[in-house]
Amino acid sequence: MTPYGKLAQTALAAVSRLAEVYDGDKPVKLNSAELAEYRQLPRPIVAKVLTTLSQVGIVNGSPGPGGGYWLAQPPDTINLFDVIAPFERLENNVGCPFGPSYCGTGPHCPLHDAILALREQLTSFLRTTTLASFVSEQQGRFPRR
């Protein structure tokens, strides 16, 4: 239900599960296979996004038996923008519906202002919504598997 590609959607699904099991006292580690199975996602894609999220500091990971991934910070300090950003061009992801050279070379198209406002609203939402929002929603309305 997000306007983003498969990698960004998988990243959100994986970290939202890590947020559900987050314990500030002791890391709860889940490996990519567990996350993929729980969220019904392709395991190779989950492994790929977790590697990227580890590189940018969203998750920590440890290899081997007993290893896995966990959130590097509390869920209320990780915003959705930071989770999606490694997989999407968020600042420039909307092109002119009249073609790539229309708005950039002459007067703006009739939809320019509305599309720009929508992009700004979405970016604001991503920057102000944290993984804690998913935890609250998940615990309050949806059954855990």
WOQUIBEL-V854970 format. One record per residue. N is the residue number from 1. PHI is phi in whole degrees, 0 to 359 (none if undefined). OMEGA is omega as a letter, one per 30 degrees, with the letter a starting at -180 (none if undefined). D_LAST is the distance of its C-alpha to the last C-alpha in whole Angstrom. Layout:
n = [N N]
phi = [PHI PHI]
omega = [OMEGA OMEGA]
d_last = [D_LAST D_LAST]
This chain:
n = [1 2 3 4 5 6 7 8 9 10 11 12 13 14 15 16 17 18 19 20 21 22 23 24 25 26 27 28 29 30 31 32 33 34 35 36 37 38 39 40 41 42 43 44 45 46 47 48 49 50 51 52 53 54 55 56 57 58 59 60 61 62 63 64 65 66 67 68 69 70 71 72 73 74 75 76 77 78 79 80 81 82 83 84 85 86 87 88 89 90 91 92 93 94 95 96 97 98 99 100 101 102 103 104 105 106 107 108 109 110 111 112 113 114 115 116 117 118 119 120 121 122 123 124 125 126 127 128 129 130 131 132 133 134 135 136 137 138 139 140 141 142 143 144 145]
phi = [none 258 276 248 286 300 295 295 295 295 300 299 297 293 288 293 292 297 292 299 261 302 226 294 273 213 300 264 265 234 273 297 294 295 296 297 295 297 264 56 239 294 302 299 287 299 300 296 291 294 298 296 295 292 295 262 85 279 235 249 216 223 277 86 301 81 276 154 238 209 295 283 218 300 304 283 250 251 268 295 302 293 287 278 308 294 246 224 265 289 285 230 267 243 260 290 291 267 123 292 251 285 289 278 240 212 294 291 291 298 262 307 296 293 293 298 296 297 298 294 294 294 297 298 300 296 282 257 259 252 295 298 296 293 297 299 298 297 288 274 235 248 291 280 270]
omega = [l a a a a a l l l l l a a a l l l l l a a l a a a a l a l l a l l l l a a a a a l a l l l l a a l l l a l a a l l l l l l a l l a l l a l l a a l a a l a l a l a l a a a a a l a a a a a l l l l l a a a a a a a l l l a a a a a l l l l l l l l l l l a a a l a l l l l a l l a a a a a l l l none]
d_last = [20 22 26 25 25 22 23 22 19 18 19 17 14 14 16 14 11 14 15 12 12 16 18 22 24 22 20 17 17 15 17 17 15 12 12 13 10 7 9 11 14 18 18 21 21 18 21 24 22 21 25 26 24 25 29 29 27 24 22 24 23 25 25 25 24 22 22 19 19 19 20 24 24 22 20 23 25 24 24 23 27 27 23 25 28 28 27 29 33 32 35 37 34 36 39 42 42 45 45 45 49 49 48 49 52 54 53 49 47 47 43 43 43 40 38 39 38 34 34 35 33 30 31 31 28 26 29 28 24 22 19 19 19 15 14 16 15 11 11 14 13 9 6 4 0]
